[in-house]
Amino acid sequence: MAADVTIEWGHIFRLRVLDVGLACCAVEFAAAAARGDDMAAVAARPFAPEPREANVMVISGTVTDKLAPHVKRLYDEMPPDSYVMSFGSCANCGGPYWDSYSVTKGVDQMIPVDIYVPGCPPRPEALLAGLAQLNERIG
Amino acid sequence: MASDDFAATRDVPSDGWFGAASELKDSGYDFFDWLSAYDDSDAGLAVVTRVWSVGDRRGVMLRTRVARDGGSLPTLTSLWGGAAWHERETAEMFGIYFVDHPDPRPLLLPDGFDGHPLRKEFVLASRVAKEWPGAKEPGESVAGRKRPPGVPAAGAWGP
């Protein structure tokens, strides 16, 4: 096997995705993840077993102020050069709960977000498009 | 006192709360369904619980009112253990003290949360900063609308 092929093979699943599914957006994430071929097409493998084995965190759902420290902890447990995708309106900005007393107005208030996917919820294809964009950006 | 009405509600004064609940328990209402409250403005805070008789397949609601300030009720956890979480939530959301509750910590709100968010006077700060974009009826104009719920009159709150 030629060296370049081997290296390419090693990079096939270069996005190891930690799914932080907190609300209904997680269903869309699951719908996309269930299509293993589609995920592989964007070089992503979903459902990392633990934060330190992941390099992309996808926050799909509503983050509350009480839950926020735990999301932050997951981020801190990931390798230092990891990426964060905010998936859906709630994770982006609080979504329909923007005026709630308990909902965090965007997960980017506590962790740096690399890519935002809009929608309430976004379609599964939007997750794939977001992962593809992230791949392009990583280069 | 047993009623065949599915939504039967029984009003009791707050000092008869535990007695009435105890009586329900003794008359076969063995299953605790839920307990919550609502803000009834000048009439105080109304606390409602619903219990269910598994054998008779019949439920009844019990309602009382407590004062807005310093309102308290005896806990029902000695009758139905399931009331514990509901009372904790009601306590933090409405500011009602449940006397002799075995574990009176807040249930859902983060540590250090100030205020009781399901009371009508609780200010939704986000709505003060940005107008609520919704409407109660289709076609309702934004311009002619009254203040949205949770927003005090201009000048009544904030800088």
Chai-1 contact restraints between the chains, C-beta under 6 A:
chainA,res_idxA,chainB,res_idxB,connection_type,confidence,min_distance_angstrom,max_distance_angstrom,comment,restraint_id
A,D65,B,P110,contact,1.0,0.0,6.0,A-B,restraint_1
A,K66,B,P110,contact,1.0,0.0,6.0,A-B,restraint_2
A,W98,B,S126,contact,1.0,0.0,6.0,A-B,restraint_3
A,D99,B,L124,contact,1.0,0.0,6.0,A-B,restraint_4
A,D99,B,S126,contact,1.0,0.0,6.0,A-B,restraint_5
A,D99,B,R127,contact,1.0,0.0,6.0,A-B,restraint_6
A,Y101,B,P117,contact,1.0,0.0,6.0,A-B,restraint_7
